[in-house]
Amino acid sequence: MDEYDAWNEFFKTGSVMDYLAYTSLKSAREDIYNDQLPEDAYELEHRRSDYKGTEYW
């Protein structure tokens, strides 16, 4: 389950346990994001670490 799915589950149920599951996933993502270098964090979030762009020279 990802953060989005966890939030939707909490939104539907209003359960404290579902909210805790959501905040746990959110916290883990933020910890990973904050431990990376800025460019690595961007790549991690956008899942395109091998993308080099297109060069037209």
C-alpha positions as CSV (number, residue, x, y, z in Angstrom):
1,M,0.0,0.0,0.0
2,D,1.3,3.5,-0.8
3,E,0.6,6.8,0.8
4,Y,-2.2,7.6,-1.6
5,D,-4.0,4.4,-1.0
6,A,-3.6,4.7,2.8
7,W,-5.1,8.2,2.7
8,N,-8.1,7.0,0.7
9,E,-8.6,4.2,3.1
10,F,-8.5,6.6,6.1
11,F,-10.8,9.0,4.2
12,K,-13.4,6.2,3.7
13,T,-13.3,4.7,7.2
14,G,-12.2,7.5,9.5
15,S,-10.4,4.9,11.5
16,V,-7.6,5.9,13.8
17,M,-5.7,2.8,12.7
18,D,-6.0,3.8,9.1
19,Y,-4.8,7.3,9.9
20,L,-1.8,5.9,11.7
21,A,-1.0,3.7,8.7
22,Y,-1.1,6.8,6.5
23,T,1.1,8.9,8.7
24,S,3.6,6.1,9.1
25,L,4.0,5.8,5.3
26,K,4.1,9.6,4.9
27,S,6.8,9.9,7.6
28,A,8.9,7.1,6.0
29,R,8.7,8.9,2.6
30,E,9.7,12.2,4.2
31,D,12.6,10.6,6.0
32,I,13.9,9.1,2.8
33,Y,13.4,12.3,0.9
34,N,15.2,14.4,3.6
35,D,18.2,12.0,3.7
36,Q,18.9,12.3,0.0
37,L,20.8,15.0,-1.9
38,P,18.3,17.4,-3.5
39,E,18.8,15.9,-7.0
40,D,18.5,12.3,-5.6
41,A,15.3,13.2,-3.7
42,Y,13.8,14.6,-6.9
43,E,14.7,11.4,-8.8
44,L,13.4,9.3,-6.0
45,E,10.1,11.1,-6.0
46,H,9.7,11.1,-9.8
47,R,11.2,7.6,-10.3
48,R,13.3,8.6,-13.3
49,S,16.8,8.3,-12.1
50,D,18.2,7.1,-15.4
51,Y,16.5,9.9,-17.5
52,K,19.1,12.0,-19.1
53,G,16.8,14.2,-21.3
54,T,16.9,14.6,-25.0
55,E,19.7,16.6,-26.6
56,Y,19.4,18.0,-30.0
57,W,22.8,19.2,-31.1
